[in-house]
Amino acid sequence: MLGSIFIATILFGLSGALHYIVMAKLLSALPKSHLPRGVKLIIGLYAIGIAHLTEAGLYACGFFIGRGYGLGGFEQDSGPLSLMDIYYFSLVNFTSLGLGDVYPTGHLRFLAGVESLNGFLLISCSAVFIYLLMSSGRAYGEE
């Protein structure tokens, strides 16, 4: 259990830091640019989307490492489990969809819970940012 807590703590911080860096760069660059609001929105959507995919990838690596250290495993409906299956689970879990066709066992269940919480928090931050990009622009420093 301590191994799962350790991995979860590291990944929670890493994904939060990555998200902060992406959001801070966007917040400093986009308001100063002379691009149309629609282009700024598309840039923001892509940058945040890539950040979320990367954050889910970090958790997938954590699941892979945890599985290697015997902290748990995965069950799925059919066939052997691949690294892509673990990334798929991580992405579904990060977005809090939790489809259930692939699911963790053992202490990796704790890591899954932390990932879901982290994903919810970071996606909420992203939603606010996208709202600001879609609004008049004054909300994030544009005049």
N, CA, C and O atoms as a GROMACS GRO file, in nm:
protein
  572
    1MET      N    1   0.082  -0.120   0.000
    1MET     CA    2   0.000   0.000   0.000
    1MET      C    3   0.087   0.126   0.000
    1MET      O    4   0.053   0.225  -0.066
    2LEU      N    5   0.198   0.124   0.073
    2LEU     CA    6   0.285   0.242   0.077
    2LEU      C    7   0.341   0.274  -0.060
    2LEU      O    8   0.358   0.391  -0.094
    3GLY      N    9   0.371   0.172  -0.139
    3GLY     CA   10   0.421   0.195  -0.274
    3GLY      C   11   0.318   0.266  -0.360
    3GLY      O   12   0.352   0.356  -0.437
    4SER      N   13   0.194   0.225  -0.347
    4SER     CA   14   0.086   0.288  -0.423
    4SER      C   15   0.065   0.433  -0.380
    4SER      O   16   0.041   0.521  -0.463
    5ILE      N   17   0.074   0.458  -0.250
    5ILE     CA   18   0.062   0.595  -0.199
    5ILE      C   19   0.178   0.681  -0.250
    5ILE      O   20   0.158   0.796  -0.288
    6PHE      N   21   0.298   0.625  -0.250
    6PHE     CA   22   0.416   0.697  -0.298
    6PHE      C   23   0.400   0.734  -0.446
    6PHE      O   24   0.420   0.849  -0.484
    7ILE      N   25   0.363   0.637  -0.529
    7ILE     CA   26   0.344   0.662  -0.672
    7ILE      C   27   0.235   0.766  -0.695
    7ILE      O   28   0.250   0.856  -0.777
    8ALA      N   29   0.124   0.753  -0.621
    8ALA     CA   30   0.012   0.847  -0.635
    8ALA      C   31   0.054   0.989  -0.599
    8ALA      O   32   0.017   1.084  -0.667
    9THR      N   33   0.132   1.002  -0.492
    9THR     CA   34   0.176   1.135  -0.448
    9THR      C   35   0.267   1.200  -0.552
    9THR      O   36   0.252   1.318  -0.583
   10ILE      N   37   0.359   1.122  -0.605
   10ILE     CA   38   0.450   1.175  -0.708
   10ILE      C   39   0.372   1.216  -0.833
   10ILE      O   40   0.394   1.324  -0.886
   11LEU      N   41   0.282   1.130  -0.879
   11LEU     CA   42   0.208   1.159  -1.002
   11LEU      C   43   0.111   1.275  -0.985
   11LEU      O   44   0.092   1.353  -1.078
   12PHE      N   45   0.050   1.287  -0.867
   12PHE     CA   46  -0.040   1.399  -0.840
   12PHE      C   47   0.035   1.531  -0.856
   12PHE      O   48  -0.014   1.625  -0.920
   13GLY      N   49   0.155   1.537  -0.799
   13GLY     CA   50   0.236   1.658  -0.809
   13GLY      C   51   0.288   1.684  -0.949
   13GLY      O   52   0.284   1.797  -0.998
   14LEU      N   53   0.337   1.579  -1.015
   14LEU     CA   54   0.390   1.596  -1.152
   14LEU      C   55   0.283   1.643  -1.249
   14LEU      O   56   0.306   1.734  -1.329
   15SER      N   57   0.167   1.580  -1.243
   15SER     CA   58   0.062   1.619  -1.338
   15SER      C   59   0.010   1.759  -1.306
   15SER      O   60  -0.022   1.835  -1.398
   16GLY      N   61   0.002   1.794  -1.179
   16GLY     CA   62  -0.038   1.930  -1.142
   16GLY      C   63   0.063   2.033  -1.189
   16GLY      O   64   0.025   2.140  -1.237
   17ALA      N   65   0.191   2.002  -1.174
   17ALA     CA   66   0.296   2.094  -1.219
   17ALA      C   67   0.294   2.110  -1.370
   17ALA      O   68   0.306   2.222  -1.421
   18LEU      N   69   0.279   1.999  -1.442
   18LEU     CA   70   0.270   2.006  -1.588
   18LEU      C   71   0.153   2.093  -1.631
   18LEU      O   72   0.166   2.178  -1.720
   19HIS      N   73   0.039   2.072  -1.568
   19HIS     CA   74  -0.080   2.150  -1.602
   19HIS      C   75  -0.059   2.298  -1.573
   19HIS      O   76  -0.098   2.384  -1.652
   20TYR      N   77   0.002   2.327  -1.460
   20TYR     CA   78   0.029   2.467  -1.425
   20TYR      C   79   0.121   2.533  -1.529
   20TYR      O   80   0.097   2.646  -1.570
   21ILE      N   81   0.224   2.462  -1.569
   21ILE     CA   82   0.318   2.518  -1.666
   21ILE      C   83   0.248   2.549  -1.798
   21ILE      O   84   0.267   2.656  -1.856
   22VAL      N   85   0.167   2.455  -1.846
   22VAL     CA   86   0.095   2.476  -1.973
   22VAL      C   87  -0.002   2.594  -1.959
   22VAL      O   88  -0.006   2.681  -2.046
   23MET      N   89  -0.079   2.596  -1.852
   23MET     CA   90  -0.177   2.704  -1.834
   23MET      C   91  -0.108   2.840  -1.819
   23MET      O   92  -0.153   2.940  -1.874
   24ALA      N   93   0.003   2.844  -1.743
   24ALA     CA   94   0.074   2.971  -1.724
   24ALA      C   95   0.131   3.022  -1.855
   24ALA      O   96   0.124   3.142  -1.883
   25LYS      N   97   0.186   2.933  -1.936
   25LYS     CA   98   0.240   2.975  -2.066
   25LYS      C   99   0.128   3.028  -2.155
   25LYS      O  100   0.145   3.130  -2.222
   26LEU      N  101   0.015   2.959  -2.157
   26LEU     CA  102  -0.098   3.005  -2.238
   26LEU      C  103  -0.150   3.140  -2.188
   26LEU      O  104  -0.180   3.229  -2.268
   27LEU      N  105  -0.161   3.154  -2.057
   27LEU     CA  106  -0.212   3.280  -2.001
   27LEU      C  107  -0.118   3.397  -2.024
   27LEU      O  108  -0.163   3.512  -2.031
   28SER      N  109   0.010   3.369  -2.036
   28SER     CA  110   0.103   3.480  -2.062
   28SER      C  111   0.115   3.512  -2.210
   28SER      O  112   0.140   3.627  -2.247
   29ALA      N  113   0.098   3.411  -2.296
   29ALA     CA  114   0.119   3.433  -2.440
   29ALA      C  115  -0.008   3.474  -2.514
   29ALA      O  116  -0.004   3.566  -2.596
   30LEU      N  117  -0.119   3.409  -2.487
   30LEU     CA  118  -0.239   3.434  -2.568
   30LEU      C  119  -0.295   3.576  -2.555
   30LEU      O  120  -0.330   3.635  -2.657
   31PRO      N  121  -0.307   3.632  -2.435
   31PRO     CA  122  -0.363   3.767  -2.427
   31PRO      C  123  -0.280   3.871  -2.502
   31PRO      O  124  -0.335   3.968  -2.553
   32LYS      N  125  -0.149   3.851  -2.509
   32LYS     CA  126  -0.060   3.947  -2.575
   32LYS      C  127  -0.060   3.933  -2.727
   32LYS      O  128  -0.021   4.026  -2.798
   33SER      N  129  -0.104   3.819  -2.775
   33SER     CA  130  -0.100   3.797  -2.920
   33SER      C  131  -0.212   3.875  -2.988
   33SER      O  132  -0.312   3.911  -2.925
   34HIS      N  133  -0.195   3.900  -3.115
   34HIS     CA  134  -0.296   3.974  -3.191
   34HIS      C  135  -0.379   3.878  -3.277
   34HIS      O  136  -0.437   3.918  -3.378
   35LEU      N  137  -0.384   3.753  -3.236
   35LEU     CA  138  -0.462   3.653  -3.309
   35LEU      C  139  -0.610   3.672  -3.281
   35LEU      O  140  -0.648   3.721  -3.175
   36PRO      N  141  -0.694   3.634  -3.375
   36PRO     CA  142  -0.839   3.638  -3.350
   36PRO      C  143  -0.875   3.543  -3.235
   36PRO      O  144  -0.808   3.443  -3.212
   37ARG      N  145  -0.982   3.576  -3.165
   37ARG     CA  146  -1.024   3.497  -3.049
   37ARG      C  147  -1.046   3.351  -3.085
   37ARG      O  148  -1.013   3.263  -3.005
   38GLY      N  149  -1.099   3.323  -3.202
   38GLY     CA  150  -1.121   3.183  -3.244
   38GLY      C  151  -0.992   3.105  -3.257
   38GLY      O  152  -0.986   2.988  -3.222
   39VAL      N  153  -0.889   3.170  -3.308
   39VAL     CA  154  -0.758   3.104  -3.322
   39VAL      C  155  -0.699   3.080  -3.183
   39VAL      O  156  -0.641   2.974  -3.158
   40LYS      N  157  -0.714   3.177  -3.094
   40LYS     CA  158  -0.666   3.159  -2.956
   40LYS      C  159  -0.737   3.041  -2.890
   40LYS      O  160  -0.675   2.964  -2.817
   41LEU      N  161  -0.866   3.028  -2.917
   41LEU     CA  162  -0.943   2.917  -2.861
   41LEU      C  163  -0.890   2.784  -2.911
   41LEU      O  164  -0.873   2.690  -2.834
   42ILE      N  165  -0.865   2.774  -3.041
   42ILE     CA  166  -0.815   2.649  -3.098
   42ILE      C  167  -0.677   2.616  -3.041
   42ILE      O  168  -0.651   2.500  -3.007
   43ILE      N  169  -0.590   2.715  -3.028
   43ILE     CA  170  -0.457   2.693  -2.970
   43ILE      C  171  -0.473   2.644  -2.826
   43ILE      O  172  -0.406   2.549  -2.784
   44GLY      N  173  -0.560   2.709  -2.750
   44GLY     CA  174  -0.583   2.669  -2.612
   44GLY      C  175  -0.638   2.527  -2.601
   44GLY      O  176  -0.595   2.450  -2.515
   45LEU      N  177  -0.733   2.494  -2.687
   45LEU     CA  178  -0.791   2.358  -2.685
   45LEU      C  179  -0.686   2.251  -2.713
   45LEU      O  180  -0.678   2.150  -2.643
   46TYR      N  181  -0.605   2.274  -2.815
   46TYR     CA  182  -0.501   2.177  -2.848
   46TYR      C  183  -0.397   2.165  -2.737
   46TYR      O  184  -0.359   2.055  -2.699
   47ALA      N  185  -0.352   2.278  -2.686
   47ALA     CA  186  -0.248   2.274  -2.582
   47ALA      C  187  -0.299   2.204  -2.457
   47ALA      O  188  -0.229   2.122  -2.398
   48ILE      N  189  -0.421   2.236  -2.417
   48ILE     CA  190  -0.477   2.174  -2.297
   48ILE      C  191  -0.506   2.026  -2.324
   48ILE      O  192  -0.485   1.942  -2.236
   49GLY      N  193  -0.555   1.994  -2.442
   49GLY     CA  194  -0.579   1.854  -2.476
   49GLY      C  195  -0.452   1.771  -2.470
   49GLY      O  196  -0.452   1.660  -2.417
   50ILE      N  197  -0.343   1.825  -2.526
   50ILE     CA  198  -0.215   1.754  -2.522
   50ILE      C  199  -0.168   1.741  -2.377
   50ILE      O  200  -0.112   1.637  -2.339
   51ALA      N  201  -0.189   1.844  -2.295
   51ALA     CA  202  -0.150   1.837  -2.154
   51ALA      C  203  -0.226   1.725  -2.084
   51ALA      O  204  -0.167   1.646  -2.010
   52HIS      N  205  -0.356   1.716  -2.107
   52HIS     CA  206  -0.436   1.610  -2.044
   52HIS      C  207  -0.395   1.471  -2.092
   52HIS      O  208  -0.387   1.378  -2.011
   53LEU      N  209  -0.368   1.456  -2.220
   53LEU     CA  210  -0.322   1.327  -2.271
   53LEU      C  211  -0.188   1.288  -2.208
   53LEU      O  212  -0.165   1.171  -2.177
   54THR      N  213  -0.102   1.385  -2.189
   54THR     CA  214   0.029   1.360  -2.126
   54THR      C  215   0.011   1.324  -1.979
   54THR      O  216   0.077   1.233  -1.929
   55GLU      N  217  -0.076   1.395  -1.910
   55GLU     CA  218  -0.101   1.367  -1.769
   55GLU      C  219  -0.156   1.226  -1.750
   55GLU      O  220  -0.115   1.155  -1.658
   56ALA      N  221  -0.249   1.185  -1.836
   56ALA     CA  222  -0.300   1.048  -1.829
   56ALA      C  223  -0.188   0.948  -1.860
   56ALA      O  224  -0.184   0.839  -1.804
   57GLY      N  225  -0.097   0.987  -1.949
   57GLY     CA  226   0.017   0.903  -1.981
   57GLY      C  227   0.110   0.885  -1.862
   57GLY      O  228   0.165   0.777  -1.841
   58LEU      N  229   0.128   0.991  -1.783
   58LEU     CA  230   0.208   0.980  -1.662
   58LEU      C  231   0.148   0.877  -1.568
   58LEU      O  232   0.219   0.793  -1.512
   59TYR      N  233   0.016   0.883  -1.550
   59TYR     CA  234  -0.051   0.785  -1.465
   59TYR      C  235  -0.041   0.644  -1.524
   59TYR      O  236  -0.026   0.547  -1.449
   60ALA      N  237  -0.049   0.632  -1.655
   60ALA     CA  238  -0.034   0.500  -1.717
   60ALA      C  239   0.104   0.442  -1.685
   60ALA      O  240   0.117   0.323  -1.657
   61CYS      N  241   0.206   0.528  -1.689
   61CYS     CA  242   0.341   0.482  -1.651
   61CYS      C  243   0.343   0.439  -1.505
   61CYS      O  244   0.406   0.339  -1.470
   62GLY      N  245   0.273   0.513  -1.420
   62GLY     CA  246   0.264   0.476  -1.279
   62GLY      C  247   0.196   0.341  -1.260
   62GLY      O  248   0.239   0.261  -1.178
   63PHE      N  249   0.089   0.317  -1.334
   63PHE     CA  250   0.022   0.187  -1.327
   63PHE      C  251   0.115   0.075  -1.375
   63PHE      O  252   0.120  -0.033  -1.315
   64PHE      N  253   0.188   0.102  -1.481
   64PHE     CA  254   0.281   0.003  -1.536
   64PHE      C  255   0.391  -0.030  -1.435
   64PHE      O  256   0.424  -0.146  -1.413
   65ILE      N  257   0.446   0.075  -1.373
   65ILE     CA  258   0.550   0.055  -1.271
   65ILE      C  259   0.492  -0.018  -1.150
   65ILE      O  260   0.553  -0.112  -1.098
   66GLY      N  261   0.377   0.025  -1.105
   66GLY     CA  262   0.313  -0.040  -0.990
   66GLY      C  263   0.284  -0.187  -1.016
   66GLY      O  264   0.301  -0.271  -0.928
   67ARG      N  265   0.240  -0.217  -1.135
   67ARG     CA  266   0.215  -0.357  -1.172
   67ARG      C  267   0.345  -0.436  -1.169
   67ARG      O  268   0.347  -0.551  -1.126
   68GLY      N  269   0.453  -0.374  -1.217
   68GLY     CA  270   0.583  -0.440  -1.216
   68GLY      C  271   0.635  -0.468  -1.076
   68GLY      O  272   0.707  -0.566  -1.055
   69TYR      N  273   0.599  -0.384  -0.980
   69TYR     CA  274   0.641  -0.404  -0.842
   69TYR      C  275   0.541  -0.487  -0.761
   69TYR      O  276   0.555  -0.500  -0.639
   70GLY      N  277   0.442  -0.542  -0.827
   70GLY     CA  278   0.348  -0.632  -0.760
   70GLY      C  279   0.245  -0.561  -0.674
   70GLY      O  280   0.192  -0.621  -0.580
   71LEU      N  281   0.214  -0.435  -0.705
   71LEU     CA  282   0.113  -0.362  -0.628
   71LEU      C  283  -0.029  -0.395  -0.671
   71LEU      O  284  -0.125  -0.352  -0.607
   72GLY      N  285  -0.043  -0.468  -0.776
   72GLY     CA  286  -0.174  -0.504  -0.828
   72GLY      C  287  -0.161  -0.535  -0.975
   72GLY      O  288  -0.051  -0.545  -1.029
   73GLY      N  289  -0.274  -0.550  -1.039
   73GLY     CA  290  -0.275  -0.581  -1.181
   73GLY      C  291  -0.398  -0.522  -1.246
   73GLY      O  292  -0.458  -0.428  -1.195
   74PHE      N  293  -0.436  -0.579  -1.357
   74PHE     CA  294  -0.554  -0.533  -1.430
   74PHE      C  295  -0.634  -0.653  -1.476
   74PHE      O  296  -0.579  -0.759  -1.505
   75GLU      N  297  -0.762  -0.635  -1.482
   75GLU     CA  298  -0.854  -0.732  -1.538
   75GLU      C  299  -0.917  -0.665  -1.660
   75GLU      O  300  -0.940  -0.544  -1.661
   76GLN      N  301  -0.946  -0.744  -1.761
   76GLN     CA  302  -1.017  -0.691  -1.877
   76GLN      C  303  -1.104  -0.800  -1.936
   76GLN      O  304  -1.087  -0.919  -1.906
   77ASP      N  305  -1.198  -0.758  -2.020
   77ASP     CA  306  -1.297  -0.850  -2.075
   77ASP      C  307  -1.236  -0.956  -2.166
   77ASP      O  308  -1.284  -1.069  -2.169
   78SER      N  309  -1.131  -0.919  -2.240
   78SER     CA  310  -1.079  -1.017  -2.335
   78SER      C  311  -0.931  -0.996  -2.362
   78SER      O  312  -0.882  -0.884  -2.360
   79GLY      N  313  -0.861  -1.106  -2.388
   79GLY     CA  314  -0.724  -1.102  -2.436
   79GLY      C  315  -0.622  -1.053  -2.336
   79GLY      O  316  -0.657  -1.007  -2.227
   80PRO      N  317  -0.495  -1.063  -2.374
   80PRO     CA  318  -0.386  -1.016  -2.287
   80PRO      C  319  -0.382  -0.863  -2.281
   80PRO      O  320  -0.424  -0.794  -2.374
   81LEU      N  321  -0.330  -0.814  -2.172
   81LEU     CA  322  -0.323  -0.670  -2.149
   81LEU      C  323  -0.197  -0.611  -2.211
   81LEU      O  324  -0.088  -0.663  -2.191
   82SER      N  325  -0.213  -0.503  -2.287
   82SER     CA  326  -0.098  -0.435  -2.348
   82SER      C  327  -0.078  -0.300  -2.280
   82SER      O  328  -0.161  -0.255  -2.201
   83LEU      N  329   0.034  -0.236  -2.311
   83LEU     CA  330   0.060  -0.102  -2.258
   83LEU      C  331  -0.048  -0.004  -2.305
   83LEU      O  332  -0.084   0.087  -2.230
   84MET      N  333  -0.098  -0.022  -2.426
   84MET     CA  334  -0.205   0.064  -2.476
   84MET      C  335  -0.334   0.045  -2.395
   84MET      O  336  -0.409   0.140  -2.375
   85ASP      N  337  -0.359  -0.077  -2.349
   85ASP     CA  338  -0.475  -0.101  -2.264
   85ASP      C  339  -0.463  -0.025  -2.132
   85ASP      O  340  -0.561   0.029  -2.082
   86ILE      N  341  -0.342  -0.022  -2.077
   86ILE     CA  342  -0.320   0.052  -1.952
   86ILE      C  343  -0.338   0.202  -1.977
   86ILE      O  344  -0.397   0.271  -1.894
   87TYR      N  345  -0.287   0.252  -2.090
   87TYR     CA  346  -0.306   0.394  -2.121
   87TYR      C  347  -0.454   0.424  -2.144
   87TYR      O  348  -0.504   0.528  -2.100
   88TYR      N  349  -0.523   0.336  -2.212
   88TYR     CA  350  -0.667   0.352  -2.233
   88TYR      C  351  -0.739   0.360  -2.099
   88TYR      O  352  -0.821   0.450  -2.077
   89PHE      N  353  -0.708   0.267  -2.007
   89PHE     CA  354  -0.770   0.271  -1.875
   89PHE      C  355  -0.741   0.404  -1.807
   89PHE      O  356  -0.830   0.467  -1.750
   90SER      N  357  -0.615   0.447  -1.813
   90SER     CA  358  -0.574   0.570  -1.747
   90SER      C  359  -0.650   0.690  -1.803
   90SER      O  360  -0.694   0.776  -1.727
   91LEU      N  361  -0.664   0.697  -1.934
   91LEU     CA  362  -0.735   0.808  -1.997
   91LEU      C  363  -0.884   0.807  -1.958
   91LEU      O  364  -0.941   0.912  -1.929
   92VAL      N  365  -0.945   0.690  -1.959
   92VAL     CA  366  -1.086   0.678  -1.920
   92VAL      C  367  -1.102   0.715  -1.773
   92VAL      O  368  -1.199   0.782  -1.736
   93ASN      N  369  -1.009   0.673  -1.690
   93ASN     CA  370  -1.015   0.701  -1.547
   93ASN      C  371  -0.987   0.849  -1.518
   93ASN      O  372  -1.053   0.909  -1.434
   94PHE      N  373  -0.890   0.908  -1.588
   94PHE     CA  374  -0.855   1.050  -1.571
   94PHE      C  375  -0.975   1.138  -1.599
   94PHE      O  376  -0.995   1.240  -1.532
   95THR      N  377  -1.054   1.102  -1.697
   95THR     CA  378  -1.172   1.181  -1.732
   95THR      C  379  -1.292   1.144  -1.648
   95THR      O  380  -1.401   1.198  -1.668
   96SER      N  381  -1.276   1.053  -1.554
   96SER     CA  382  -1.380   1.007  -1.461
   96SER      C  383  -1.494   0.933  -1.530
   96SER      O  384  -1.604   0.924  -1.474
   97LEU      N  385  -1.470   0.881  -1.650
   97LEU     CA  386  -1.573   0.802  -1.718
   97LEU      C  387  -1.588   0.666  -1.654
   97LEU      O  388  -1.700   0.619  -1.631
   98GLY      N  389  -1.475   0.600  -1.625
   98GLY     CA  390  -1.477   0.471  -1.559
   98GLY      C  391  -1.563   0.367  -1.628
   98GLY      O  392  -1.658   0.317  -1.568
   99LEU      N  393  -1.533   0.334  -1.751
   99LEU     CA  394  -1.618   0.243  -1.828
   99LEU      C  395  -1.623   0.102  -1.772
   99LEU      O  396  -1.726   0.036  -1.785
  100GLY      N  397  -1.516   0.054  -1.710
  100GLY     CA  398  -1.519  -0.075  -1.644
  100GLY      C  399  -1.480  -0.194  -1.728
  100GLY      O  400  -1.482  -0.306  -1.677
  101ASP      N  401  -1.443  -0.175  -1.854
  101ASP     CA  402  -1.402  -0.290  -1.935
  101ASP      C  403  -1.257  -0.328  -1.904
  101ASP      O  404  -1.218  -0.442  -1.930
  102VAL      N  405  -1.179  -0.237  -1.850
  102VAL     CA  406  -1.045  -0.263  -1.796
  102VAL      C  407  -1.045  -0.201  -1.658
  102VAL      O  408  -1.084  -0.085  -1.642
  103TYR      N  409  -1.002  -0.277  -1.556
  103TYR     CA  410  -1.002  -0.221  -1.422
  103TYR      C  411  -0.886  -0.276  -1.340
  103TYR      O  412  -0.843  -0.390  -1.360
  104PRO      N  413  -0.836  -0.193  -1.247
  104PRO     CA  414  -0.720  -0.234  -1.167
  104PRO      C  415  -0.761  -0.326  -1.052
  104PRO      O  416  -0.877  -0.327  -1.009
  105THR      N  417  -0.664  -0.402  -1.004
  105THR     CA  418  -0.683  -0.487  -0.888
  105THR      C  419  -0.575  -0.453  -0.785
  105THR      O  420  -0.477  -0.385  -0.817
  106GLY      N  421  -0.594  -0.499  -0.666
  106GLY     CA  422  -0.495  -0.477  -0.561
  106GLY      C  423  -0.483  -0.330  -0.525
  106GLY      O  424  -0.579  -0.254  -0.532
  107HIS      N  425  -0.361  -0.292  -0.486
  107HIS     CA  426  -0.338  -0.155  -0.441
  107HIS      C  427  -0.336  -0.054  -0.555
  107HIS      O  428  -0.332   0.067  -0.530
  108LEU      N  429  -0.338  -0.100  -0.679
  108LEU     CA  430  -0.348  -0.006  -0.791
  108LEU      C  431  -0.485   0.061  -0.793
  108LEU      O  432  -0.504   0.163  -0.860
  109ARG      N  433  -0.581   0.004  -0.722
  109ARG     CA  434  -0.713   0.069  -0.712
  109ARG      C  435  -0.702   0.204  -0.643
  109ARG      O  436  -0.774   0.298  -0.678
  110PHE      N  437  -0.612   0.216  -0.544
  110PHE     CA  438  -0.590   0.344  -0.478
  110PHE      C  439  -0.537   0.447  -0.576
  110PHE      O  440  -0.583   0.561  -0.580
  111LEU      N  441  -0.439   0.406  -0.655
  111LEU     CA  442  -0.383   0.495  -0.757
  111LEU      C  443  -0.491   0.540  -0.855
  111LEU      O  444  -0.492   0.655  -0.898
  112ALA      N  445  -0.581   0.450  -0.889
  112ALA     CA  446  -0.692   0.485  -0.981
  112ALA      C  447  -0.782   0.592  -0.919
  112ALA      O  448  -0.826   0.683  -0.989
  113GLY      N  449  -0.809   0.581  -0.790
  113GLY     CA  450  -0.892   0.682  -0.724
  113GLY      C  451  -0.826   0.818  -0.722
  113GLY      O  452  -0.891   0.920  -0.746
  114VAL      N  453  -0.697   0.820  -0.695
  114VAL     CA  454  -0.624   0.948  -0.692
  114VAL      C  455  -0.619   1.007  -0.832
  114VAL      O  456  -0.634   1.128  -0.849
  115GLU      N  457  -0.598   0.922  -0.934
  115GLU     CA  458  -0.596   0.973  -1.071
  115GLU      C  459  -0.730   1.036  -1.108
  115GLU      O  460  -0.734   1.142  -1.170
  116SER      N  461  -0.838   0.972  -1.070
  116SER     CA  462  -0.970   1.025  -1.102
  116SER      C  463  -0.993   1.161  -1.035
  116SER      O  464  -1.046   1.253  -1.097
  117LEU      N  465  -0.953   1.174  -0.910
  117LEU     CA  466  -0.963   1.302  -0.839
  117LEU      C  467  -0.877   1.408  -0.907
  117LEU      O  468  -0.922   1.520  -0.930
  118ASN      N  469  -0.753   1.372  -0.939
  118ASN     CA  470  -0.662   1.465  -1.004
  118ASN      C  471  -0.716   1.508  -1.140
  118ASN      O  472  -0.711   1.626  -1.175
  119GLY      N  473  -0.766   1.413  -1.217
  119GLY     CA  474  -0.823   1.445  -1.348
  119GLY      C  475  -0.940   1.541  -1.337
  119GLY      O  476  -0.952   1.636  -1.414
  120PHE      N  477  -1.027   1.515  -1.240
  120PHE     CA  478  -1.143   1.603  -1.220
  120PHE      C  479  -1.098   1.746  -1.189
  120PHE      O  480  -1.150   1.842  -1.245
  121LEU      N  481  -1.000   1.759  -1.101
  121LEU     CA  482  -0.951   1.893  -1.065
  121LEU      C  483  -0.888   1.964  -1.185
  121LEU      O  484  -0.917   2.082  -1.210
  122LEU      N  485  -0.804   1.893  -1.259
  122LEU     CA  486  -0.734   1.957  -1.370
  122LEU      C  487  -0.827   1.986  -1.487
  122LEU      O  488  -0.813   2.089  -1.554
  123ILE      N  489  -0.921   1.899  -1.513
  123ILE     CA  490  -1.019   1.924  -1.619
  123ILE      C  491  -1.107   2.042  -1.581
  123ILE      O  492  -1.146   2.121  -1.668
  124SER      N  493  -1.140   2.056  -1.454
  124SER     CA  494  -1.218   2.172  -1.409
  124SER      C  495  -1.142   2.302  -1.433
  124SER      O  496  -1.199   2.401  -1.479
  125CYS      N  497  -1.012   2.301  -1.402
  125CYS     CA  498  -0.929   2.421  -1.428
  125CYS      C  499  -0.928   2.452  -1.577
  125CYS      O  500  -0.937   2.569  -1.616
  126SER      N  501  -0.917   2.350  -1.659
  126SER     CA  502  -0.916   2.369  -1.804
  126SER      C  503  -1.049   2.425  -1.853
  126SER      O  504  -1.051   2.509  -1.943
  127ALA      N  505  -1.158   2.379  -1.795
  127ALA     CA  506  -1.289   2.429  -1.836
  127ALA      C  507  -1.302   2.579  -1.809
  127ALA      O  508  -1.357   2.652  -1.891
  128VAL      N  509  -1.252   2.623  -1.696
  128VAL     CA  510  -1.255   2.766  -1.664
  128VAL      C  511  -1.171   2.844  -1.764
  128VAL      O  512  -1.212   2.949  -1.813
  129PHE      N  513  -1.054   2.791  -1.796
  129PHE     CA  514  -0.966   2.859  -1.892
  129PHE      C  515  -1.033   2.869  -2.029
  129PHE      O  516  -1.027   2.974  -2.093
  130ILE      N  517  -1.094   2.762  -2.075
  130ILE     CA  518  -1.162   2.764  -2.206
  130ILE      C  519  -1.278   2.863  -2.202
  130ILE      O  520  -1.302   2.933  -2.301
  131TYR      N  521  -1.350   2.869  -2.091
  131TYR     CA  522  -1.457   2.968  -2.078
  131TYR      C  523  -1.401   3.109  -2.094
  131TYR      O  524  -1.460   3.192  -2.164
  132LEU      N  525  -1.286   3.136  -2.030
  132LEU     CA  526  -1.226   3.268  -2.041
  132LEU      C  527  -1.185   3.299  -2.185
  132LEU      O  528  -1.200   3.413  -2.231
  133LEU      N  529  -1.134   3.198  -2.256
  133LEU     CA  530  -1.099   3.220  -2.396
  133LEU      C  531  -1.222   3.250  -2.481
  133LEU      O  532  -1.215   3.326  -2.577
  134MET      N  533  -1.333   3.189  -2.446
  134MET     CA  534  -1.455   3.207  -2.525
  134MET      C  535  -1.531   3.334  -2.486
  134MET      O  536  -1.614   3.384  -2.562
  135SER      N  537  -1.501   3.387  -2.368
  135SER     CA  538  -1.570   3.508  -2.324
  135SER      C  539  -1.511   3.630  -2.394
  135SER      O  540  -1.435   3.616  -2.490
  136SER      N  541  -1.544   3.744  -2.348
  136SER     CA  542  -1.501   3.867  -2.414
  136SER      C  543  -1.351   3.887  -2.416
  136SER      O  544  -1.301   3.967  -2.496
  137GLY      N  545  -1.277   3.817  -2.333
  137GLY     CA  546  -1.133   3.836  -2.330
  137GLY      C  547  -1.089   3.923  -2.214
  137GLY      O  548  -0.977   3.908  -2.166
  138ARG      N  549  -1.173   4.014  -2.169
  138ARG     CA  550  -1.137   4.102  -2.059
  138ARG      C  551  -1.114   4.022  -1.931
  138ARG      O  552  -1.041   4.067  -1.842
  139ALA      N  553  -1.175   3.905  -1.921
  139ALA     CA  554  -1.166   3.827  -1.798
  139ALA      C  555  -1.024   3.777  -1.773
  139ALA      O  556  -0.988   3.749  -1.659
  140TYR      N  557  -0.942   3.766  -1.876
  140TYR     CA  558  -0.805   3.720  -1.852
  140TYR      C  559  -0.701   3.820  -1.900
  140TYR      O  560  -0.589   3.782  -1.936
  141GLY      N  561  -0.737   3.947  -1.900
  141GLY     CA  562  -0.638   4.051  -1.922
  141GLY      C  563  -0.643   4.123  -2.054
  141GLY      O  564  -0.569   4.220  -2.073
  142GLU      N  565  -0.724   4.081  -2.145
  142GLU     CA  566  -0.733   4.147  -2.276
  142GLU      C  567  -0.823   4.269  -2.264
  142GLU      O  568  -0.926   4.262  -2.196
  143GLU      N  569  -0.789   4.374  -2.325
  143GLU     CA  570  -0.873   4.497  -2.325
  143GLU      C  571  -0.940   4.514  -2.459
  143GLU      O  572  -1.014   4.610  -2.479
   0.00000   0.00000   0.00000
